[in-house]
Amino acid sequence: MVKKIKDWFKYFIKDYYKMIIFLIIFFIVVNYPVPYYVFTSGGITDLSDRFEITDAYEQKGSYNLSYVNQLDGNVLTYFLSNIISGWDAVEVEKYQYNSEESLEELLLRDKMSLLNANQTAVMIAYYKADKEIKINSKTTYVYALYDFIEPDVKIKIGDILHSIDGNSVENISILREIIQNKNVGDTVELEFERGDSTYKANIKIKDISGVKAIGLAFINIYDYEVTPEIRFKFRDSESGSSAGLMTTLAIYDTLIPEDLTNGLKIAGTGTIEEDGSVGEIGGIKYKLAGAERDDADVFFAPTGENYEEAKKIKKEKGYNVEVIEVKTLDDAINYLKSLKKN
């Protein structure tokens, strides 16, 4: 039996070796990476599957985050993006803060963005619902490095900022104030933590379009306690800050007796800031398409270009989902309350 198998395999290789070589080469070529992301329309995900709150109030409807499908950029997906409507290839460099930024650094930044967005959503929702929240500490992380930065040692995304010129950084405004009080060409000394060690970096102040800058962006991550308790269950594949508005809405509605959903499937997108303002995001057309396909009743879109694009697409495509413009969290809440009154 073993001899027969060996003989068959030998003759198979002899007769089909050209095809085998072609298939191997074809597989290697189509999977060869290219410096692009390929985006397609995604869908919506019920946010009740992404967090749990102790003794939460229930809703008849649902709040849903809108997402975009992102494919790895390779020869095949790039080729398909040129022939399939709704598939778009975007250069990776458009998502880089500097030309040397790696994919790992991009992914780390997206993870920090999701964590920050969820924390901001919790703080806003709990304060607004008059629930107990206690902030124990705040940690300031390096979020991005710009091309024009000139440090004397290497700084990495994820490093923790401790001080600037010996002053503890309790608020980013302290950093800005010290920089603005210096002259262009001066240096500032920043102390960082990385792993189990600390180090100092001297960075030259540059003039960027009339603004004094050192070429670093930061993000705050909080340690806090809330009552009732909340636990997030986002997947490893999920990242970014664009679900901030919808996460805040979903949390807030589970903390109050009134059901704001009115039994509707509510989708939307937009970042959330600590003052409750809603920021614009990328890929609005994919997210709106996903909301329409998954039968959402309402789609909240950030005011400005996002809303104008969504309104235009809704008209051109004949979508049924209601597109609502929001500038703040209160705009979304007031709209839902108006539905209840009507």
NUMARPA-976512 format. One record per residue (C-alpha): residue in three letters; x, y, z; residue number from 1. Coordinates in Angstrom, 1 decimal, padded with zeros to 4 digits. Layout:
// NUMARPA-976512
<res->ALA; east->X; north->Y; up->Z; n->NUM>
...
// end
This chain:
// NUMARPA-976512
<res->MET; east->000.0; north->000.0; up->000.0; n->1>
<res->VAL; east->002.8; north->002.4; up->000.9; n->2>
<res->LYS; east->004.6; north->001.6; up->-002.4; n->3>
<res->LYS; east->001.4; north->002.3; up->-004.4; n->4>
<res->ILE; east->001.0; north->005.7; up->-002.7; n->5>
<res->LYS; east->004.6; north->006.6; up->-003.3; n->6>
<res->ASP; east->004.2; north->005.6; up->-007.0; n->7>
<res->TRP; east->001.0; north->007.6; up->-007.4; n->8>
<res->PHE; east->002.6; north->010.6; up->-005.8; n->9>
<res->LYS; east->005.6; north->010.4; up->-008.1; n->10>
<res->TYR; east->003.6; north->010.2; up->-011.2; n->11>
<res->PHE; east->001.3; north->013.0; up->-010.0; n->12>
<res->ILE; east->004.2; north->015.3; up->-009.5; n->13>
<res->LYS; east->005.7; north->014.3; up->-012.9; n->14>
<res->ASP; east->002.4; north->015.0; up->-014.7; n->15>
<res->TYR; east->001.2; north->018.1; up->-012.9; n->16>
<res->TYR; east->004.4; north->019.8; up->-011.7; n->17>
<res->LYS; east->003.8; north->022.8; up->-013.9; n->18>
<res->MET; east->000.4; north->023.4; up->-012.5; n->19>
<res->ILE; east->001.7; north->022.9; up->-009.0; n->20>
<res->ILE; east->004.5; north->025.5; up->-009.5; n->21>
<res->PHE; east->002.0; north->027.9; up->-011.1; n->22>
<res->LEU; east->-000.4; north->027.6; up->-008.1; n->23>
<res->ILE; east->002.4; north->028.1; up->-005.6; n->24>
<res->ILE; east->003.6; north->031.2; up->-007.5; n->25>
<res->PHE; east->000.1; north->032.5; up->-007.8; n->26>
<res->PHE; east->-000.6; north->032.1; up->-004.1; n->27>
<res->ILE; east->002.6; north->033.9; up->-003.2; n->28>
<res->VAL; east->001.9; north->036.8; up->-005.7; n->29>
<res->VAL; east->-001.8; north->037.4; up->-004.7; n->30>
<res->ASN; east->-000.9; north->037.4; up->-001.0; n->31>
<res->TYR; east->002.1; north->039.7; up->-001.4; n->32>
<res->PRO; east->001.5; north->042.7; up->000.9; n->33>
<res->VAL; east->001.0; north->046.2; up->-000.5; n->34>
<res->PRO; east->001.0; north->049.5; up->001.5; n->35>
<res->TYR; east->-002.8; north->049.9; up->001.4; n->36>
<res->TYR; east->-005.8; north->049.2; up->003.6; n->37>
<res->VAL; east->-008.9; north->047.9; up->001.7; n->38>
<res->PHE; east->-012.3; north->049.0; up->003.1; n->39>
<res->THR; east->-015.7; north->047.6; up->002.4; n->40>
<res->SER; east->-019.1; north->048.2; up->004.0; n->41>
<res->GLY; east->-019.5; north->046.6; up->007.4; n->42>
<res->GLY; east->-022.6; north->046.3; up->009.6; n->43>
<res->ILE; east->-023.9; north->047.0; up->013.0; n->44>
<res->THR; east->-023.3; north->045.3; up->016.4; n->45>
<res->ASP; east->-025.7; north->045.4; up->019.3; n->46>
<res->LEU; east->-023.8; north->047.2; up->022.1; n->47>
<res->SER; east->-025.5; north->045.2; up->024.8; n->48>
<res->ASP; east->-023.1; north->042.4; up->023.8; n->49>
<res->ARG; east->-020.1; north->044.6; up->024.4; n->50>
<res->PHE; east->-020.7; north->045.6; up->028.1; n->51>
<res->GLU; east->-022.5; north->044.5; up->031.2; n->52>
<res->ILE; east->-023.8; north->046.7; up->034.0; n->53>
<res->THR; east->-025.0; north->045.4; up->037.4; n->54>
<res->ASP; east->-028.8; north->045.8; up->037.8; n->55>
<res->ALA; east->-029.1; north->047.6; up->034.5; n->56>
<res->TYR; east->-032.4; north->048.8; up->033.1; n->57>
<res->GLU; east->-033.6; north->047.0; up->030.0; n->58>
<res->GLN; east->-034.6; north->048.5; up->026.6; n->59>
<res->LYS; east->-037.1; north->047.3; up->024.1; n->60>
<res->GLY; east->-034.9; north->048.6; up->021.2; n->61>
<res->SER; east->-031.1; north->048.5; up->020.8; n->62>
<res->TYR; east->-028.1; north->050.7; up->020.4; n->63>
<res->ASN; east->-025.6; north->049.5; up->017.8; n->64>
<res->LEU; east->-022.1; north->050.5; up->016.9; n->65>
<res->SER; east->-021.4; north->050.8; up->013.2; n->66>
<res->TYR; east->-018.3; north->049.2; up->011.9; n->67>
<res->VAL; east->-016.2; north->049.0; up->008.7; n->68>
<res->ASN; east->-014.7; north->045.9; up->007.3; n->69>
<res->GLN; east->-010.9; north->046.3; up->006.8; n->70>
<res->LEU; east->-009.0; north->043.9; up->004.8; n->71>
<res->ASP; east->-005.3; north->043.3; up->004.7; n->72>
<res->GLY; east->-003.7; north->045.1; up->001.8; n->73>
<res->ASN; east->-002.3; north->042.6; up->-000.7; n->74>
<res->VAL; east->-002.1; north->042.2; up->-004.5; n->75>
<res->LEU; east->-005.5; north->040.4; up->-004.5; n->76>
<res->THR; east->-007.5; north->042.7; up->-002.3; n->77>
<res->TYR; east->-005.9; north->045.8; up->-004.0; n->78>
<res->PHE; east->-006.9; north->044.3; up->-007.5; n->79>
<res->LEU; east->-010.5; north->043.6; up->-006.3; n->80>
<res->SER; east->-010.8; north->047.2; up->-004.9; n->81>
<res->ASN; east->-010.3; north->048.5; up->-008.5; n->82>
<res->ILE; east->-013.1; north->046.3; up->-009.9; n->83>
<res->ILE; east->-015.7; north->046.0; up->-007.1; n->84>
<res->SER; east->-017.9; north->048.9; up->-006.3; n->85>
<res->GLY; east->-017.8; north->049.7; up->-002.6; n->86>
<res->TRP; east->-014.3; north->048.4; up->-002.1; n->87>
<res->ASP; east->-011.8; north->051.2; up->-001.6; n->88>
<res->ALA; east->-008.0; north->051.0; up->-001.2; n->89>
<res->VAL; east->-006.5; north->053.7; up->001.0; n->90>
<res->GLU; east->-002.7; north->054.3; up->001.4; n->91>
<res->VAL; east->-001.4; north->053.2; up->004.8; n->92>
<res->GLU; east->000.6; north->056.4; up->005.1; n->93>
<res->LYS; east->-002.7; north->058.4; up->005.5; n->94>
<res->TYR; east->-003.0; north->056.7; up->008.9; n->95>
<res->GLN; east->000.6; north->057.2; up->009.9; n->96>
<res->TYR; east->001.7; north->060.2; up->012.0; n->97>
<res->ASN; east->005.2; north->059.7; up->010.7; n->98>
<res->SER; east->006.8; north->057.8; up->007.9; n->99>
<res->GLU; east->008.6; north->055.3; up->010.1; n->100>
<res->GLU; east->005.5; north->054.2; up->012.1; n->101>
<res->SER; east->005.0; north->050.4; up->012.0; n->102>
<res->LEU; east->001.8; north->048.4; up->011.7; n->103>
<res->GLU; east->002.2; north->047.3; up->015.4; n->104>
<res->GLU; east->002.3; north->051.0; up->016.4; n->105>
<res->LEU; east->-000.8; north->051.7; up->014.4; n->106>
<res->LEU; east->-002.6; north->048.8; up->016.1; n->107>
<res->LEU; east->-001.5; north->049.9; up->019.6; n->108>
<res->ARG; east->-002.8; north->053.4; up->019.0; n->109>
<res->ASP; east->-006.1; north->052.1; up->017.9; n->110>
<res->LYS; east->-006.3; north->049.9; up->021.0; n->111>
<res->MET; east->-005.6; north->053.0; up->023.2; n->112>
<res->SER; east->-008.2; north->054.9; up->021.3; n->113>
<res->LEU; east->-010.9; north->052.3; up->022.1; n->114>
<res->LEU; east->-009.9; north->052.2; up->025.8; n->115>
<res->ASN; east->-009.9; north->056.0; up->026.1; n->116>
<res->ALA; east->-013.3; north->056.2; up->024.2; n->117>
<res->ASN; east->-014.9; north->053.6; up->026.5; n->118>
<res->GLN; east->-013.6; north->055.3; up->029.6; n->119>
<res->THR; east->-014.9; north->058.7; up->028.4; n->120>
<res->ALA; east->-018.2; north->057.1; up->027.6; n->121>
<res->VAL; east->-018.4; north->055.7; up->031.1; n->122>
<res->MET; east->-017.5; north->059.0; up->032.8; n->123>
<res->ILE; east->-020.0; north->061.1; up->030.7; n->124>
<res->ALA; east->-022.9; north->058.5; up->031.1; n->125>
<res->TYR; east->-022.4; north->058.0; up->034.8; n->126>
<res->TYR; east->-022.2; north->061.7; up->035.6; n->127>
<res->LYS; east->-025.2; north->062.5; up->033.5; n->128>
<res->ALA; east->-027.2; north->059.7; up->035.1; n->129>
<res->ASP; east->-026.1; north->060.9; up->038.6; n->130>
<res->LYS; east->-024.4; north->057.7; up->039.4; n->131>
<res->GLU; east->-021.3; north->057.2; up->041.5; n->132>
<res->ILE; east->-017.9; north->057.5; up->039.8; n->133>
<res->LYS; east->-014.6; north->057.9; up->041.5; n->134>
<res->ILE; east->-011.4; north->058.6; up->039.4; n->135>
<res->ASN; east->-008.4; north->057.2; up->041.3; n->136>
<res->SER; east->-005.6; north->058.2; up->038.9; n->137>
<res->LYS; east->-004.8; north->059.2; up->035.4; n->138>
<res->THR; east->-001.9; north->058.1; up->033.2; n->139>
<res->THR; east->-000.7; north->060.0; up->030.2; n->140>
<res->TYR; east->000.6; north->057.8; up->027.3; n->141>
<res->VAL; east->002.5; north->058.8; up->024.2; n->142>
<res->TYR; east->-000.2; north->058.4; up->021.4; n->143>
<res->ALA; east->001.8; north->059.5; up->018.4; n->144>
<res->LEU; east->005.1; north->061.0; up->017.1; n->145>
<res->TYR; east->005.2; north->063.4; up->014.2; n->146>
<res->ASP; east->007.9; north->063.5; up->011.6; n->147>
<res->PHE; east->009.2; north->066.9; up->012.8; n->148>
<res->ILE; east->010.0; north->065.7; up->016.3; n->149>
<res->GLU; east->013.7; north->066.1; up->017.4; n->150>
<res->PRO; east->014.4; north->064.1; up->020.6; n->151>
<res->ASP; east->017.9; north->063.2; up->021.7; n->152>
<res->VAL; east->016.7; north->059.6; up->022.5; n->153>
<res->LYS; east->014.1; north->057.4; up->020.9; n->154>
<res->ILE; east->010.5; north->057.7; up->022.3; n->155>
<res->LYS; east->007.9; north->055.0; up->021.6; n->156>
<res->ILE; east->004.1; north->054.9; up->021.4; n->157>
<res->GLY; east->002.9; north->053.6; up->024.7; n->158>
<res->ASP; east->005.6; north->055.3; up->026.8; n->159>
<res->ILE; east->004.2; north->056.9; up->030.0; n->160>
<res->LEU; east->004.8; north->060.7; up->030.5; n->161>
<res->HIS; east->005.8; north->061.6; up->034.1; n->162>
<res->SER; east->007.1; north->065.2; up->033.9; n->163>
<res->ILE; east->008.2; north->068.1; up->031.8; n->164>
<res->ASP; east->011.1; north->070.2; up->033.0; n->165>
<res->GLY; east->010.7; north->068.6; up->036.4; n->166>
<res->ASN; east->007.0; north->069.5; up->036.7; n->167>
<res->SER; east->004.6; north->066.7; up->037.2; n->168>
<res->VAL; east->002.1; north->066.3; up->034.4; n->169>
<res->GLU; east->-001.3; north->066.2; up->036.1; n->170>
<res->ASN; east->-002.9; north->067.8; up->033.1; n->171>
<res->ILE; east->-001.9; north->068.1; up->029.4; n->172>
<res->SER; east->-002.5; north->071.9; up->029.8; n->173>
<res->ILE; east->000.6; north->072.1; up->032.0; n->174>
<res->LEU; east->002.6; north->070.6; up->029.1; n->175>
<res->ARG; east->001.2; north->073.1; up->026.6; n->176>
<res->GLU; east->001.7; north->076.1; up->029.0; n->177>
<res->ILE; east->005.4; north->075.3; up->029.5; n->178>
<res->ILE; east->006.0; north->074.9; up->025.8; n->179>
<res->GLN; east->004.2; north->078.1; up->025.0; n->180>
<res->ASN; east->006.3; north->080.0; up->027.5; n->181>
<res->LYS; east->009.6; north->079.0; up->025.8; n->182>
<res->ASN; east->011.1; north->080.2; up->022.5; n->183>
<res->VAL; east->011.3; north->078.3; up->019.3; n->184>
<res->GLY; east->014.6; north->076.4; up->019.3; n->185>
<res->ASP; east->014.6; north->075.9; up->023.1; n->186>
<res->THR; east->014.4; north->072.4; up->024.5; n->187>
<res->VAL; east->012.2; north->070.8; up->027.1; n->188>
<res->GLU; east->013.1; north->067.8; up->029.2; n->189>
<res->LEU; east->010.5; north->065.1; up->029.4; n->190>
<res->GLU; east->010.7; north->062.1; up->031.7; n->191>
<res->PHE; east->009.1; north->058.8; up->030.6; n->192>
<res->GLU; east->008.4; north->055.4; up->031.9; n->193>
<res->ARG; east->008.8; north->052.3; up->029.7; n->194>
<res->GLY; east->008.4; north->048.9; up->031.3; n->195>
<res->ASP; east->010.3; north->048.8; up->034.6; n->196>
<res->SER; east->012.6; north->051.7; up->033.8; n->197>
<res->THR; east->012.5; north->055.5; up->033.3; n->198>
<res->TYR; east->014.4; north->057.7; up->031.0; n->199>
<res->LYS; east->014.6; north->061.4; up->030.0; n->200>
<res->ALA; east->014.4; north->063.0; up->026.6; n->201>
<res->ASN; east->015.3; north->066.5; up->025.5; n->202>
<res->ILE; east->013.1; north->067.7; up->022.7; n->203>
<res->LYS; east->013.6; north->070.8; up->020.6; n->204>
<res->ILE; east->010.6; north->073.2; up->020.2; n->205>
<res->LYS; east->009.6; north->073.8; up->016.6; n->206>
<res->ASP; east->007.4; north->076.4; up->014.9; n->207>
<res->ILE; east->004.7; north->074.5; up->013.0; n->208>
<res->SER; east->002.4; north->076.8; up->011.0; n->209>
<res->GLY; east->002.7; north->079.5; up->013.7; n->210>
<res->VAL; east->002.2; north->077.1; up->016.6; n->211>
<res->LYS; east->005.0; north->076.0; up->019.1; n->212>
<res->ALA; east->005.1; north->072.2; up->019.1; n->213>
<res->ILE; east->007.5; north->069.3; up->020.1; n->214>
<res->GLY; east->006.0; north->066.7; up->017.8; n->215>
<res->LEU; east->004.2; north->064.4; up->020.4; n->216>
<res->ALA; east->000.6; north->063.6; up->020.9; n->217>
<res->PHE; east->-000.7; north->062.1; up->024.2; n->218>
<res->ILE; east->-003.8; north->060.2; up->025.4; n->219>
<res->ASN; east->-005.1; north->059.8; up->028.9; n->220>
<res->ILE; east->-006.1; north->056.5; up->030.4; n->221>
<res->TYR; east->-007.9; north->056.5; up->033.8; n->222>
<res->ASP; east->-008.2; north->054.2; up->036.7; n->223>
<res->TYR; east->-011.7; north->054.6; up->038.1; n->224>
<res->GLU; east->-014.4; north->052.9; up->040.2; n->225>
<res->VAL; east->-018.1; north->053.2; up->039.4; n->226>
<res->THR; east->-021.4; north->052.1; up->041.0; n->227>
<res->PRO; east->-023.1; north->050.1; up->039.5; n->228>
<res->GLU; east->-020.2; north->048.1; up->038.2; n->229>
<res->ILE; east->-019.5; north->047.9; up->034.4; n->230>
<res->ARG; east->-017.5; north->045.4; up->032.5; n->231>
<res->PHE; east->-016.6; north->045.7; up->028.8; n->232>
<res->LYS; east->-016.5; north->042.8; up->026.4; n->233>
<res->PHE; east->-015.1; north->044.2; up->023.2; n->234>
<res->ARG; east->-013.3; north->041.8; up->020.9; n->235>
<res->ASP; east->-009.6; north->041.8; up->020.2; n->236>
<res->SER; east->-010.4; north->042.7; up->016.6; n->237>
<res->GLU; east->-012.3; north->045.8; up->017.6; n->238>
<res->SER; east->-010.5; north->049.1; up->018.1; n->239>
<res->GLY; east->-010.6; north->052.8; up->017.5; n->240>
<res->SER; east->-012.7; north->055.6; up->019.0; n->241>
<res->SER; east->-015.6; north->055.9; up->016.5; n->242>
<res->ALA; east->-018.1; north->054.1; up->018.6; n->243>
<res->GLY; east->-017.8; north->056.7; up->021.4; n->244>
<res->LEU; east->-021.1; north->058.3; up->020.9; n->245>
<res->MET; east->-023.1; north->055.1; up->020.6; n->246>
<res->THR; east->-021.3; north->053.5; up->023.6; n->247>
<res->THR; east->-022.1; north->056.6; up->025.7; n->248>
<res->LEU; east->-025.8; north->056.5; up->024.7; n->249>
<res->ALA; east->-026.1; north->052.7; up->025.4; n->250>
<res->ILE; east->-024.5; north->053.0; up->028.8; n->251>
<res->TYR; east->-026.6; north->056.1; up->029.8; n->252>
<res->ASP; east->-029.9; north->054.4; up->028.8; n->253>
<res->THR; east->-029.1; north->051.3; up->031.0; n->254>
<res->LEU; east->-028.5; north->053.6; up->034.0; n->255>
<res->ILE; east->-031.9; north->055.4; up->033.9; n->256>
<res->PRO; east->-035.5; north->054.1; up->034.3; n->257>
<res->GLU; east->-036.7; north->055.7; up->031.0; n->258>
<res->ASP; east->-036.3; north->053.7; up->027.9; n->259>
<res->LEU; east->-035.1; north->056.1; up->025.2; n->260>
<res->THR; east->-034.9; north->053.6; up->022.4; n->261>
<res->ASN; east->-038.7; north->053.6; up->021.7; n->262>
<res->GLY; east->-038.3; north->050.0; up->020.5; n->263>
<res->LEU; east->-036.1; north->051.1; up->017.6; n->264>
<res->LYS; east->-032.8; north->049.7; up->016.3; n->265>
<res->ILE; east->-030.5; north->052.7; up->016.7; n->266>
<res->ALA; east->-027.1; north->052.9; up->015.0; n->267>
<res->GLY; east->-024.6; north->055.6; up->014.5; n->268>
<res->THR; east->-021.0; north->056.7; up->014.7; n->269>
<res->GLY; east->-018.8; north->059.5; up->016.1; n->270>
<res->THR; east->-016.2; north->060.0; up->018.7; n->271>
<res->ILE; east->-017.1; north->061.4; up->022.2; n->272>
<res->GLU; east->-015.2; north->064.1; up->024.0; n->273>
<res->GLU; east->-015.2; north->064.8; up->027.8; n->274>
<res->ASP; east->-017.5; north->067.8; up->027.3; n->275>
<res->GLY; east->-020.0; north->065.6; up->025.4; n->276>
<res->SER; east->-019.2; north->066.9; up->022.0; n->277>
<res->VAL; east->-019.3; north->064.5; up->019.1; n->278>
<res->GLY; east->-016.4; north->064.3; up->016.6; n->279>
<res->GLU; east->-016.2; north->063.3; up->013.0; n->280>
<res->ILE; east->-014.9; north->059.9; up->011.8; n->281>
<res->GLY; east->-013.7; north->058.2; up->008.6; n->282>
<res->GLY; east->-015.7; north->055.7; up->006.5; n->283>
<res->ILE; east->-019.1; north->057.2; up->007.0; n->284>
<res->LYS; east->-020.4; north->055.7; up->003.7; n->285>
<res->TYR; east->-019.5; north->052.2; up->004.7; n->286>
<res->LYS; east->-021.1; north->052.5; up->008.1; n->287>
<res->LEU; east->-024.3; north->054.0; up->006.7; n->288>
<res->ALA; east->-024.4; north->051.2; up->004.2; n->289>
<res->GLY; east->-024.1; north->048.6; up->006.9; n->290>
<res->ALA; east->-026.8; north->050.3; up->009.0; n->291>
<res->GLU; east->-029.2; north->050.2; up->006.0; n->292>
<res->ARG; east->-028.4; north->046.6; up->005.2; n->293>
<res->ASP; east->-029.0; north->045.5; up->008.8; n->294>
<res->ASP; east->-032.3; north->047.4; up->009.0; n->295>
<res->ALA; east->-031.5; north->050.1; up->011.4; n->296>
<res->ASP; east->-034.2; north->052.7; up->012.0; n->297>
<res->VAL; east->-032.0; north->055.6; up->013.0; n->298>
<res->PHE; east->-028.4; north->056.5; up->012.1; n->299>
<res->PHE; east->-026.7; north->059.3; up->014.1; n->300>
<res->ALA; east->-024.1; north->061.1; up->012.1; n->301>
<res->PRO; east->-021.6; north->063.8; up->013.4; n->302>
<res->THR; east->-022.4; north->067.3; up->012.3; n->303>
<res->GLY; east->-020.3; north->068.7; up->009.4; n->304>
<res->GLU; east->-018.9; north->066.7; up->006.5; n->305>
<res->ASN; east->-020.0; north->063.3; up->008.0; n->306>
<res->TYR; east->-023.6; north->064.4; up->008.1; n->307>
<res->GLU; east->-023.6; north->066.1; up->004.7; n->308>
<res->GLU; east->-022.0; north->063.0; up->003.1; n->309>
<res->ALA; east->-024.5; north->060.6; up->004.9; n->310>
<res->LYS; east->-027.5; north->062.8; up->003.9; n->311>
<res->LYS; east->-026.3; north->062.8; up->000.2; n->312>
<res->ILE; east->-025.7; north->059.0; up->000.1; n->313>
<res->LYS; east->-029.1; north->058.4; up->001.7; n->314>
<res->LYS; east->-030.8; north->060.4; up->-001.1; n->315>
<res->GLU; east->-028.7; north->058.9; up->-003.9; n->316>
<res->LYS; east->-029.2; north->055.3; up->-002.7; n->317>
<res->GLY; east->-032.7; north->055.6; up->-001.5; n->318>
<res->TYR; east->-031.9; north->054.4; up->001.9; n->319>
<res->ASN; east->-034.8; north->054.0; up->004.4; n->320>
<res->VAL; east->-032.7; north->054.6; up->007.6; n->321>
<res->GLU; east->-033.3; north->058.0; up->009.1; n->322>
<res->VAL; east->-030.1; north->060.0; up->009.2; n->323>
<res->ILE; east->-029.9; north->062.4; up->012.2; n->324>
<res->GLU; east->-027.3; north->065.1; up->012.6; n->325>
<res->VAL; east->-025.7; north->065.4; up->016.1; n->326>
<res->LYS; east->-023.2; north->067.8; up->017.5; n->327>
<res->THR; east->-023.3; north->066.7; up->021.1; n->328>
<res->LEU; east->-024.6; north->063.7; up->023.1; n->329>
<res->ASP; east->-027.5; north->065.9; up->024.3; n->330>
<res->ASP; east->-028.6; north->066.3; up->020.6; n->331>
<res->ALA; east->-029.0; north->062.5; up->020.3; n->332>
<res->ILE; east->-030.8; north->062.2; up->023.7; n->333>
<res->ASN; east->-033.1; north->065.1; up->022.9; n->334>
<res->TYR; east->-034.0; north->063.5; up->019.5; n->335>
<res->LEU; east->-034.9; north->060.2; up->021.1; n->336>
<res->LYS; east->-037.0; north->062.0; up->023.8; n->337>
<res->SER; east->-038.8; north->063.9; up->021.0; n->338>
<res->LEU; east->-039.8; north->060.6; up->019.4; n->339>
<res->LYS; east->-041.3; north->059.4; up->022.7; n->340>
<res->LYS; east->-043.4; north->062.6; up->023.0; n->341>
<res->ASN; east->-044.6; north->062.3; up->019.4; n->342>
// end
